[in-house]
């Protein structure tokens, strides 16, 4: 792990190694007899705040003519779970994630929400050990680098808002979301949500939170809009 961060230009002094180990430790590993006593949720909390602040300032300065709503959409696309998981995969973080035996067997090192949380925890660790400047450099190099592609592709648009606007405009119906199933323990739930128009199922999505699963369901509904658009 030390070489991984050296390649990223991040110092990991001996006294700081436990902080980075904490960033890569999932709650499930602490519950086993591993000797580990701290997991990464506090660092995730810190990293989330640092990421949002840095991203907001970056967007504010880069797009000095865009209204608040557009900047919010850009930020949401950059800090959403899918994108942060993509960052983790690109940097090879998953293979260093410390999991319980059961979580590892279930493919935890590839789960989108765990990898997204890991990216935030790493940002928190960098901020604590190397300061805001290094955390900002990391965020700009590995999270914000995808901004141009996100803007060009239009993927920054919020799927729930777009789906609602289309459904109300074309069908006069406001979408409804329902929980189809949920699995996992309280701290690591996975939800399957369905998107409905007048009790008609039109999309389905999965996520680590109801909100994330609703967004995935809305995106699925948009992909299948030809099936329901005319009613």
C-alpha positions, 0 to 999 in steps of 0.5 A, a space after each residue: 500500500 505504501 508504494 501505491 500512495 508513493 506512486 500517487 505522490 502521497 507521503 505515508 510516514 510510519 506514524 501515519 500508516 495506521 490512518 491509511 490502514 483504517 481508510 482501507 478497513 471495512 466495518 465487517 473486518 473489525 467484527 471479526 477476530 482480526 485485531 483491527 479496532 477501527 473501520 473507515 466510516 469516520 474517515 469517509 465522513 471527513 473525506 466526503 466533506 473535503 471532496 464536496 468543498 474542493 469540488 464546489 470551489 473548483 466548479 465555482 471558479 471554472 464556470 463563472 457564468 453557470 447558474 447554481 442549478 447547473 453547478 449542483 448537477 455537475 457536482 452531483 455527477 462528480 461525487 456520486 457513488 458510481 463515479 467515486 467507485 470508478 475512481 477506486 477501480 481505476 487506482 486499484 484500491 479494491 485489492 487493498 480493501 480489508 474485509 471480513 471473510 464473508 464479505 470478501 467471498 461475496 465480492 465486496 472488493 468490487 461492490 460499487 458502494 464499498 468502493 465509493 466509500 473507500 475513495 472518500 475515506 482515502 481522501 479523508 486520510 490524505 487530508 489528515 496526513 498530508 493536508 488540504 493542498 495534497 487532498 485537493 491535488 488528489 481530487 483534481 487529478 483523480 476525481 475532477 479529471 472526468 468533468 469534461 467527459 461528464 459535461 460532454 456526454 450529458 451524464 451530469 443530468 439528474 436522472 430522477 429530475 429528467 424522468 419526472 419532467 418527461 413523465 409529467 410532460 408526456 403522461 401527466 403522471 408523477 413517478 412513484 418509487 417503491 422498495 422491491 427488496 432489501 438485503 444486508 445488515 443495517 450498516 451495509 444495506 442494498 436496496 432494489 427500487 422500482 419506478 412506477 407510473 400509475 402503478 405500471 413498473 417502468 424501471 428498476 435499480 439497485 443501490 446502497 441507499 434508497 436514494 441511490 437505488 431510486 436514481 438507478 431506477 429512474 435511469 433505467 426508466 429513461 432507457 426504456 422510455 419508448 415502452 411507456 412514453 405513449 401510455 
